């Protein structure tokens, strides 16, 4: 809906520096619920991109929050695909080189999540002893989320393409 509004020349007011609490109605309150949400979100974003193409990214630089979210989402599919291909390479060859490549990819993505999450976790995790393991755990969930979001994106692209084919046929 917001893309239709913006395409019509209207603007949507967004304020990213307000403190807010985002509540989900039960869907994302568990790990599996959150992964279902990620899949749906990936599917929805793929369908939006398929329909609106680059218009969805116009004025992205107006907000640092929107830019960082876009950058994160844009990386999820290529990162997941690269890790998947490296896993297949390692499974197929078993070479030390392929193991190092896979380790560097997964380790690099984990570090990116930990760096991104650390400032927030430092504020909300009361015990210093739990801070590192909880941040690393959240990073691992982030990597799983990369694959879930990417699977949803692929499903969204495929569904959009097959809907267009069936409408034309």
Order of alpha helices (4+ residues) and beta strands (2+ residues): alpha-alpha-alpha-alpha-alpha
